Structure formats: C-alpha cells, structure tokens
Amino acid sequence: MGYTLKIGECRTDYNEDGVSIDCDVVRRDDAPAFGELTDFESQRRPSYTSWANAMETLGLMDVMFNLRNGGKGDFEWNGKRRSPLLEVHPGATPITIDHVEYVENKIAEYKKKHPDHIAKFPPPKPGAKPIFGNGSNEIYRNDDYDEDPRFDHALCRGEWLAYWLRWAINNCKQPVFVNW
C-alpha cells in the first residue's frame, strides 16, 4: 500500500452524489526522473513508509504531515502558519509559496550537510536478476542493490517534490497537492 501523490491545477468535480478535488497529471521532459514508473510526471506512488522516511530524513515532516502522522499539525515560514500538504489522507491542500520556499530551504540545508549525496537510486549489483519490470524500469530485491551511501533515496523524493511545487506555483491559478 502507498500514496498516490499529485501536484497541479485544482480541478473540482461536482455532481449530486458528491464533490471531489483532483488535478491532472502533467508530464515534462525536464522534470526529475530516477527510474520510477512515474518519471517526468507530476505524480508519484511511494509506499507510506518510504515517503515518511524520506520526509523525516530531509526535515520535511512538518510541511508534509499532520500531527497524527508525525508533523506538528502546521509549519511556520516567513511569520505565517500554514497547513501541511498531507493534512488529511485522502485529501487535497492548496499549495502556497510558503510551502515551496520551506521545502526548497530544507533541501538546500540537507544538501549542504551531505555534499557528496546524489539524487539517484542505487544501481543493481552486477549479475542481479530483477523480480519485476519491463526492461527500462526494473525492481530488484533490496539485497541486490549497490550499497553506496552517495545514492540518496530521500533526495530523489525531495527533488521531485521541490520541482513540482515550484512548477505548480509558477504555472497554476489554483495549485493543489492531492493525495489518495
């Protein structure tokens, strides 16, 4: 199990049975790509654990999660208190410039502390056989990946998040973070 996380232009669907908030997936050739099925897209489908671990590693718990899920319930930036992006699950949160700047600042701090880290998933060890995949996106057992500490999973998640938050602020009239 895991999340479907999407960033983009808010789209409201209304009918007599209910109202939902969503956004269309955007694909951009200059967007972050790390060998995932959703590379170059404004969506990701991480496991709950991998997303939480990445956010904790990067210092982004407060901007991402509500009090119940490890954050403070809000975060402060430039003297303003804001709701986290994953305030409720499933749900949607408007993206503000404060979200963008907070995330970019925390990632910059992390990179300064870890200058040799690169946003890349480790390659498989020579001779490892994939357990799933289509040739270009293959998945291996955890033990079959190289253990070089420079390869930083959390940084992959953070760079994806920062890129798409900034893109949404610059390109959407009603930027939204949607999670299912």
C-alpha positions, -999 to +999 in steps of 0.1 A: +000+000+000+010+035-005+001+070-016-008+085-050+006+120-047-003+145-074+006+182-079-011+205-104-041+227-113-070+222-089-100+205-107-133+202-088-157+175-099-193+181-087-224+161-091-254+153-069-236+124-053-206+144-041-177+167-047-141+158-052-109+177-058-082+164-081-056+176-106-045+163-140-011+147-142+014+168-161+044+154-179+076+175-186+108+164-202+129+185-178+112+170-147+131+148-122+135+112-133+150+084-112+139+052-129+104+051-115+072+043-135+060+079-130+093+096-141+088+131-156+053+133-142+036+154-115+026+123-097+044+097-075+032+064-059+055+058-030+049+034-002+037+051+030+069+041+048+093+052+020+076+086+018+076+092+056+113+081+059+123+105+031+104+134+046+120+127+080+155+124+066+151+158+047+135+176+077+102+180+059+078+163+084+061+195+095+054+207+060+042+173+049+023+157+077-004+165+102+001+160+140-013+124+139+012+114+112+044+128+126+043+166+119+034+194+142+000+200+126+013+231+108+045+248+100+058+283+101+075+302+073+080+339+069+059+346+101+029+327+087+014+294+100+004+270+072-013+237+070+008+207+059+005+193+024-008+160+037-032+175+063-057+147+057-055+114+038-070+112+013-073+149+006-061+180-011-043+211+001-037+244-017+000+250-024+014+283-013+047+300-019+054+293+018+052+255+011+076+259-019+102+280-001+101+259+030+107+227+010+135+243-011+152+257+020+151+223+038+165+205+008+193+231+004+202+226+041+202+189+036+225+191+005+249+214+024+252+188+052+256+160+026+275+175-003+286+141-017+250+127-019+233+124-053+196+122-060+197+087-075+185+053-066+214+028-064+220+005-094+216-032-090+248-053-083+264-070-112+245-102-121+214-093-101+181-106-116+150-083-115+119-096-097+097-073-117+100-049-146+098-042-183+134-037-192+136+001-185+120+001-151+131-030-132+127-038-095+152-059-076+153-074-041+167-049-016+198-071-011+205-068-049+212-031-049+246-014-046+251-001-010+270+031-020+258+058+006+261+085-020+229+073-037+202+091-017+166+079-020+153+107+002+169+133-021+151+117-051+118+123-033+127+158-022+139+169-056+107+156-072+086+174-045+105+207-049+104+207-087+067+201-089+057+225-061+077+253-078+062+243-112+027+245-097+032+279-081+046+293-114+021+277-137-013+271-120-040+295-110-051+272-082-021+249-073-030+219-053-013+189-036-036+159-039-031+126-021-050+093-023 
